[in-house]
């Protein structure tokens, strides 16, 4: 029986096709140098020793290797993903070690593998779904910490070829494996019902919001109609030129009166002969622009039978490139309020 460590000088044996050191008392770590023996094709067997440490990633250099057995040692760490480069591998045993982590996804490229042993380790996570696509004839995953639903195709259909006992978190699979049924589907149904409930609640809230908006809008429209005024009522479009012509160039003979912010002229629209009163704002006067905007806002939102009806407004530029703002009303031919008040007072004095 051999003991001690595996000498790194074995890497110089470049004609080896098989290296078997199993059933000894070898200790220490696996030297990386032995993975440089590219001629190894039949197998590398280091099983049933006292080897420690990890399985070096250099193992991927053995592209022609058909069998790798390191079972029955004290190896630890994760299964190296570089094993996927061992494309000729048919038999691979890692049983009875201390490997941890999950089975690498990269091993899905081992299309020729037939025998795979991972029992009595500390491996966890789910069994990769790709394993049911491999041409496995023997798979031993027993006594690890795998979880979730076990696949059901390929080798997983044969209870005499797959071993999963000792994994208390596994479920599903064929009946012969004796695993409990998975509750994943029931959970999905509950999640789906929760989604439906949330969807219904959101839909109801949307209907309530839209209904409230439509109700408020309808009430507002009714109030507008009852007041005899509609914000959507179109106003006549008049230009500075048309107002200039209607008032004969804003002549003094058409002047009806003056106020704090402008003058009022009588005019006749050329298009239809309508008599109008044009209030021209004196924009040189401080506050005239604000008065114009305020008056537009007020007249836009109210309408009463005892108020003079506004026809339109005009905000433009005159022929001298000066700003021009005016309000156009229906002409009231019965004189001004001042005349009515003064004439009433005079009639009272005469009486």
KARA-V66501 format. One record per pair of residues at least 4 apart in sequence whose C-alpha atoms are under 7 Angstrom apart, sorted by the first residue. I is the first residue (numbers start at 1). J is the second residue. D is the distance in Angstrom with one decimal. If there is no record, write none. Layout:
BEGIN
i->I j->J d->D
i->I j->J d->D
END
This chain:
BEGIN
i->1 j->24 d->5.2
i->1 j->25 d->6.7
i->2 j->24 d->5.3
i->2 j->25 d->5.8
i->2 j->26 d->6.3
i->3 j->24 d->6.6
i->3 j->25 d->4.6
i->3 j->26 d->4.5
i->3 j->27 d->6.9
i->4 j->26 d->5.1
i->4 j->27 d->5.6
i->5 j->26 d->5.5
i->5 j->27 d->5.0
i->5 j->28 d->5.3
i->6 j->26 d->6.8
i->6 j->30 d->6.9
i->6 j->31 d->6.9
i->8 j->31 d->5.5
i->8 j->33 d->5.6
i->8 j->34 d->6.8
i->10 j->34 d->6.0
i->11 j->33 d->4.7
i->11 j->34 d->4.4
i->11 j->36 d->6.1
i->11 j->37 d->5.9
i->13 j->37 d->6.9
i->14 j->37 d->5.2
i->14 j->39 d->6.4
i->15 j->39 d->5.9
i->16 j->39 d->5.9
i->16 j->40 d->5.7
i->17 j->39 d->5.4
i->17 j->40 d->4.0
i->17 j->41 d->5.1
i->17 j->42 d->5.6
i->18 j->40 d->5.7
i->18 j->41 d->6.7
i->18 j->42 d->5.3
i->18 j->43 d->5.0
i->18 j->44 d->6.0
i->19 j->43 d->6.4
i->19 j->44 d->5.0
i->19 j->45 d->6.3
i->20 j->44 d->5.9
i->20 j->45 d->4.5
i->20 j->46 d->6.3
i->21 j->45 d->6.0
i->21 j->46 d->5.1
i->22 j->45 d->5.9
i->22 j->46 d->4.8
i->22 j->47 d->4.7
i->22 j->48 d->5.6
i->22 j->49 d->6.6
i->23 j->47 d->6.6
i->23 j->48 d->5.0
i->23 j->49 d->6.1
i->24 j->48 d->6.7
i->24 j->49 d->5.4
i->25 j->49 d->5.1
i->25 j->50 d->6.0
i->26 j->49 d->5.3
i->26 j->50 d->5.6
i->26 j->51 d->6.4
i->27 j->49 d->6.8
i->27 j->50 d->4.7
i->27 j->51 d->4.5
i->27 j->52 d->6.9
i->28 j->51 d->5.2
i->28 j->52 d->5.6
i->29 j->51 d->5.6
i->29 j->52 d->5.1
i->29 j->53 d->5.4
i->30 j->51 d->6.9
i->32 j->56 d->6.4
i->32 j->58 d->6.4
i->35 j->58 d->6.0
i->35 j->59 d->5.5
i->35 j->61 d->6.3
i->35 j->62 d->6.3
i->36 j->61 d->6.7
i->38 j->62 d->5.8
i->40 j->62 d->6.9
i->40 j->64 d->6.6
i->40 j->65 d->5.7
i->41 j->64 d->4.9
i->41 j->65 d->4.0
i->41 j->66 d->5.6
i->42 j->65 d->6.1
i->42 j->66 d->5.5
i->42 j->67 d->6.4
i->43 j->65 d->5.9
i->43 j->66 d->5.7
i->43 j->67 d->4.4
i->43 j->68 d->5.8
i->44 j->67 d->6.3
i->44 j->68 d->5.1
i->44 j->69 d->6.4
i->45 j->68 d->6.0
i->45 j->69 d->4.8
i->45 j->70 d->6.3
i->46 j->69 d->6.0
i->46 j->70 d->4.9
i->47 j->69 d->5.7
i->47 j->70 d->4.4
i->47 j->71 d->4.7
i->47 j->72 d->5.5
i->47 j->73 d->6.6
i->48 j->71 d->6.2
i->48 j->72 d->4.3
i->48 j->73 d->5.7
i->49 j->72 d->6.5
i->49 j->73 d->5.3
i->50 j->73 d->5.1
i->50 j->74 d->6.1
i->51 j->73 d->5.3
i->51 j->74 d->5.7
i->51 j->75 d->6.3
i->52 j->73 d->6.9
i->52 j->74 d->4.9
i->52 j->75 d->4.6
i->53 j->75 d->5.1
i->53 j->76 d->5.7
i->54 j->75 d->5.5
i->54 j->76 d->5.1
i->54 j->77 d->5.4
i->55 j->75 d->7.0
i->55 j->80 d->7.0
i->57 j->80 d->5.6
i->57 j->82 d->5.8
i->59 j->82 d->7.0
i->59 j->83 d->6.4
i->60 j->82 d->4.8
i->60 j->83 d->4.9
i->60 j->84 d->6.9
i->60 j->85 d->5.0
i->60 j->86 d->5.5
i->62 j->86 d->5.8
i->63 j->85 d->6.0
i->63 j->86 d->4.3
i->63 j->87 d->5.7
i->63 j->88 d->6.2
i->64 j->86 d->6.7
i->64 j->88 d->5.3
i->65 j->86 d->6.6
i->65 j->88 d->5.8
i->65 j->89 d->5.7
i->66 j->88 d->5.4
i->66 j->89 d->4.2
i->66 j->90 d->5.3
i->66 j->91 d->6.5
i->67 j->89 d->5.9
i->67 j->90 d->6.0
i->67 j->91 d->4.7
i->67 j->92 d->6.0
i->68 j->91 d->6.3
i->68 j->92 d->5.0
i->68 j->93 d->6.4
i->69 j->92 d->5.8
i->69 j->93 d->4.7
i->69 j->94 d->6.5
i->70 j->93 d->6.2
i->70 j->94 d->5.5
i->71 j->93 d->5.7
i->71 j->94 d->4.6
i->71 j->95 d->4.6
i->71 j->96 d->5.7
i->71 j->97 d->6.6
i->72 j->95 d->6.3
i->72 j->96 d->4.9
i->72 j->97 d->6.1
i->73 j->96 d->6.6
i->73 j->97 d->5.5
i->74 j->97 d->4.9
i->74 j->98 d->6.1
i->75 j->97 d->5.3
i->75 j->98 d->5.7
i->75 j->99 d->6.6
i->76 j->97 d->6.7
i->76 j->98 d->4.6
i->76 j->99 d->4.5
i->76 j->100 d->7.0
i->77 j->99 d->5.2
i->77 j->100 d->5.8
i->78 j->99 d->5.6
i->78 j->100 d->5.3
i->78 j->101 d->5.7
i->79 j->99 d->6.8
i->79 j->103 d->6.9
i->79 j->104 d->7.0
i->81 j->104 d->5.7
i->81 j->106 d->5.8
i->81 j->107 d->7.0
i->83 j->107 d->6.8
i->84 j->106 d->5.7
i->84 j->107 d->4.9
i->84 j->109 d->5.9
i->84 j->110 d->6.1
i->87 j->110 d->5.7
i->88 j->112 d->6.6
i->89 j->112 d->6.5
i->89 j->113 d->5.7
i->90 j->112 d->5.6
i->90 j->113 d->3.9
i->90 j->114 d->5.2
i->90 j->115 d->6.4
i->91 j->113 d->6.1
i->91 j->114 d->6.0
i->91 j->115 d->4.7
i->91 j->116 d->6.1
i->92 j->115 d->6.2
i->92 j->116 d->5.1
i->92 j->117 d->6.4
i->93 j->116 d->5.8
i->93 j->117 d->4.5
i->93 j->118 d->6.4
i->94 j->117 d->5.8
i->94 j->118 d->5.1
i->95 j->117 d->5.6
i->95 j->118 d->4.6
i->95 j->119 d->4.7
i->95 j->120 d->5.8
i->95 j->121 d->6.8
i->96 j->119 d->6.2
i->96 j->120 d->4.7
i->96 j->121 d->6.0
i->97 j->120 d->6.6
i->97 j->121 d->5.4
i->98 j->121 d->4.9
i->98 j->122 d->5.9
i->99 j->121 d->5.4
i->99 j->122 d->5.6
i->99 j->123 d->6.3
i->100 j->121 d->6.8
i->100 j->122 d->4.7
i->100 j->123 d->4.4
i->100 j->124 d->6.9
i->101 j->123 d->5.1
i->101 j->124 d->5.6
i->102 j->123 d->5.7
i->102 j->124 d->5.4
i->102 j->125 d->5.6
i->108 j->130 d->6.1
i->111 j->134 d->5.9
i->111 j->135 d->6.9
i->112 j->135 d->6.8
i->113 j->135 d->6.6
i->113 j->136 d->6.3
i->114 j->135 d->6.0
i->114 j->136 d->4.3
i->114 j->137 d->5.2
i->114 j->138 d->6.5
i->115 j->136 d->6.1
i->115 j->137 d->6.0
i->115 j->138 d->4.8
i->115 j->139 d->6.2
i->116 j->138 d->6.2
i->116 j->139 d->5.0
i->116 j->140 d->6.5
i->117 j->139 d->5.9
i->117 j->140 d->4.8
i->117 j->141 d->6.6
i->118 j->140 d->5.8
i->118 j->141 d->5.2
i->119 j->140 d->5.7
i->119 j->141 d->4.8
i->119 j->142 d->4.7
i->119 j->143 d->5.8
i->119 j->144 d->6.6
i->120 j->142 d->6.5
i->120 j->143 d->4.9
i->120 j->144 d->5.9
i->121 j->143 d->6.9
i->121 j->144 d->5.5
i->122 j->144 d->5.2
i->122 j->145 d->6.3
i->123 j->144 d->5.4
i->123 j->145 d->5.7
i->123 j->146 d->6.6
i->124 j->144 d->6.6
i->124 j->145 d->4.6
i->124 j->146 d->4.4
i->124 j->147 d->6.9
i->125 j->146 d->5.2
i->125 j->147 d->5.7
i->126 j->146 d->5.6
i->126 j->147 d->5.1
i->126 j->148 d->5.7
i->127 j->146 d->6.7
i->127 j->150 d->6.6
i->129 j->151 d->6.4
i->132 j->151 d->6.5
i->132 j->153 d->5.3
i->132 j->154 d->5.2
i->132 j->155 d->6.6
i->132 j->156 d->6.8
i->133 j->154 d->6.7
i->136 j->155 d->5.9
i->137 j->155 d->6.2
i->137 j->161 d->6.3
i->138 j->161 d->4.9
i->138 j->162 d->6.0
i->139 j->161 d->6.3
i->139 j->162 d->4.8
i->139 j->163 d->6.4
i->140 j->162 d->5.8
i->140 j->163 d->4.7
i->140 j->164 d->6.6
i->141 j->163 d->5.8
i->141 j->164 d->5.1
i->142 j->163 d->5.6
i->142 j->164 d->4.2
i->142 j->165 d->4.9
i->142 j->166 d->5.5
i->142 j->167 d->6.5
i->143 j->165 d->6.2
i->143 j->166 d->4.1
i->143 j->167 d->5.6
i->144 j->166 d->6.5
i->144 j->167 d->5.6
i->145 j->167 d->5.3
i->146 j->167 d->5.7
i->146 j->169 d->6.4
i->146 j->170 d->6.3
i->147 j->169 d->4.4
i->147 j->170 d->4.5
i->148 j->169 d->6.4
i->148 j->170 d->5.0
i->148 j->171 d->6.0
i->149 j->170 d->5.9
i->149 j->171 d->4.9
i->149 j->172 d->5.3
i->149 j->182 d->6.5
i->150 j->170 d->6.6
i->150 j->171 d->6.2
i->150 j->172 d->5.8
i->150 j->173 d->5.2
i->151 j->156 d->6.3
i->151 j->173 d->6.1
i->152 j->156 d->5.1
i->152 j->157 d->5.7
i->152 j->173 d->5.4
i->152 j->174 d->6.6
i->153 j->157 d->5.6
i->155 j->161 d->6.5
i->155 j->162 d->6.5
i->156 j->162 d->6.1
i->157 j->174 d->6.5
i->158 j->162 d->6.5
i->159 j->176 d->6.1
i->159 j->177 d->6.1
i->170 j->179 d->6.9
i->171 j->179 d->5.2
i->171 j->180 d->5.0
i->171 j->181 d->5.5
i->171 j->182 d->5.2
i->172 j->179 d->5.9
i->172 j->180 d->6.0
i->172 j->181 d->4.9
i->172 j->182 d->5.4
i->173 j->177 d->6.8
i->183 j->187 d->6.2
i->184 j->188 d->6.1
i->185 j->189 d->6.2
i->186 j->190 d->6.3
i->187 j->191 d->6.1
i->188 j->192 d->5.9
i->189 j->193 d->6.1
i->190 j->194 d->6.2
i->191 j->195 d->6.3
i->192 j->196 d->6.3
i->193 j->197 d->6.2
i->194 j->198 d->6.2
i->195 j->199 d->6.1
i->196 j->200 d->6.1
i->197 j->201 d->6.2
i->198 j->202 d->6.2
i->199 j->203 d->6.1
i->200 j->204 d->6.1
i->201 j->205 d->6.2
i->202 j->206 d->6.1
i->203 j->207 d->6.3
i->204 j->208 d->6.2
i->205 j->209 d->6.1
i->206 j->210 d->6.1
i->207 j->211 d->5.9
i->208 j->212 d->6.0
i->209 j->213 d->6.2
i->210 j->214 d->6.2
i->211 j->215 d->6.1
i->212 j->216 d->6.2
i->213 j->217 d->6.1
i->214 j->218 d->6.0
i->215 j->219 d->6.2
i->216 j->220 d->6.2
i->217 j->221 d->6.2
i->218 j->222 d->6.2
i->219 j->223 d->6.3
i->220 j->224 d->6.2
i->221 j->225 d->6.1
i->222 j->226 d->6.1
i->223 j->227 d->6.3
i->224 j->228 d->6.6
i->224 j->229 d->5.8
i->224 j->230 d->5.9
i->225 j->229 d->6.1
i->225 j->230 d->6.6
i->228 j->303 d->6.7
i->229 j->302 d->6.9
i->229 j->303 d->5.8
i->235 j->311 d->6.3
i->235 j->312 d->5.5
i->236 j->311 d->6.5
i->236 j->312 d->5.7
i->237 j->312 d->6.9
i->238 j->242 d->6.3
i->238 j->314 d->6.5
i->239 j->243 d->6.4
i->239 j->314 d->6.5
i->240 j->244 d->6.0
i->240 j->316 d->6.5
i->240 j->318 d->6.6
i->241 j->245 d->6.2
i->242 j->246 d->6.0
i->243 j->247 d->6.2
i->244 j->248 d->6.1
i->244 j->249 d->4.7
i->244 j->250 d->6.2
i->245 j->249 d->5.9
i->246 j->267 d->4.8
i->246 j->268 d->4.9
i->246 j->269 d->5.2
i->246 j->270 d->6.5
i->247 j->251 d->6.6
i->247 j->254 d->6.5
i->247 j->265 d->6.6
i->247 j->266 d->6.2
i->247 j->267 d->4.3
i->247 j->268 d->6.8
i->250 j->254 d->6.8
i->250 j->265 d->6.6
i->251 j->255 d->6.7
i->254 j->265 d->5.3
i->254 j->266 d->5.1
i->255 j->264 d->6.0
i->255 j->265 d->4.4
i->255 j->266 d->6.4
i->256 j->264 d->5.4
i->256 j->265 d->5.2
i->256 j->266 d->6.4
i->257 j->263 d->5.9
i->257 j->264 d->5.4
i->258 j->262 d->6.0
i->258 j->263 d->4.3
i->258 j->264 d->6.2
i->259 j->263 d->6.0
i->261 j->281 d->5.7
i->261 j->282 d->5.4
i->261 j->285 d->6.4
i->261 j->288 d->5.4
i->262 j->279 d->6.7
i->262 j->280 d->5.5
i->262 j->281 d->4.3
i->262 j->282 d->4.6
i->263 j->279 d->5.7
i->263 j->280 d->5.4
i->263 j->281 d->6.8
i->264 j->277 d->6.4
i->264 j->278 d->5.4
i->264 j->279 d->4.3
i->264 j->280 d->6.2
i->265 j->277 d->5.6
i->265 j->278 d->5.1
i->265 j->279 d->6.5
i->266 j->276 d->5.9
i->266 j->277 d->4.7
i->266 j->278 d->6.3
i->267 j->275 d->5.9
i->267 j->276 d->5.2
i->267 j->277 d->6.1
i->268 j->273 d->5.5
i->268 j->274 d->5.5
i->268 j->275 d->4.6
i->268 j->276 d->5.9
i->269 j->273 d->4.9
i->269 j->274 d->5.3
i->269 j->275 d->6.6
i->275 j->330 d->6.6
i->275 j->331 d->5.5
i->276 j->328 d->6.6
i->276 j->329 d->5.7
i->276 j->330 d->4.8
i->276 j->331 d->4.4
i->277 j->328 d->5.8
i->277 j->329 d->5.1
i->277 j->330 d->6.0
i->277 j->331 d->4.9
i->278 j->326 d->6.6
i->278 j->327 d->5.8
i->278 j->328 d->4.6
i->278 j->329 d->6.4
i->279 j->326 d->5.4
i->279 j->327 d->5.1
i->279 j->328 d->6.3
i->280 j->325 d->6.2
i->280 j->326 d->4.4
i->280 j->327 d->6.7
i->281 j->288 d->6.4
i->281 j->325 d->5.7
i->281 j->326 d->5.8
i->282 j->288 d->6.4
i->283 j->288 d->5.4
i->283 j->289 d->6.3
i->287 j->291 d->6.1
i->288 j->292 d->6.2
i->289 j->293 d->6.3
i->290 j->294 d->6.0
i->291 j->295 d->6.0
i->292 j->296 d->6.2
i->293 j->297 d->6.2
i->294 j->298 d->6.2
i->295 j->299 d->6.0
i->296 j->300 d->5.9
i->297 j->301 d->6.5
i->298 j->302 d->6.4
i->308 j->329 d->6.7
i->308 j->330 d->6.5
i->309 j->329 d->5.8
i->309 j->330 d->5.8
i->310 j->328 d->6.0
i->310 j->329 d->4.3
i->310 j->330 d->6.3
i->311 j->328 d->5.5
i->311 j->329 d->5.2
i->311 j->330 d->6.5
i->312 j->327 d->6.3
i->312 j->328 d->5.3
i->313 j->326 d->5.8
i->313 j->327 d->4.5
i->313 j->328 d->5.8
i->314 j->325 d->5.6
i->314 j->326 d->5.2
i->314 j->327 d->6.4
i->315 j->324 d->5.7
i->315 j->325 d->4.5
i->315 j->326 d->6.6
i->316 j->323 d->6.1
i->316 j->324 d->5.1
i->316 j->325 d->6.4
i->317 j->321 d->5.5
i->317 j->322 d->5.3
i->317 j->323 d->4.6
i->317 j->324 d->5.1
i->318 j->322 d->5.5
i->318 j->323 d->6.5
i->318 j->324 d->6.0
i->335 j->339 d->6.4
i->336 j->340 d->6.4
i->337 j->341 d->6.1
i->338 j->342 d->6.0
i->339 j->343 d->5.7
i->340 j->344 d->6.1
i->341 j->345 d->6.3
i->342 j->346 d->6.1
i->343 j->347 d->6.2
i->344 j->348 d->6.3
i->345 j->349 d->6.3
i->346 j->350 d->6.1
i->347 j->351 d->6.2
END
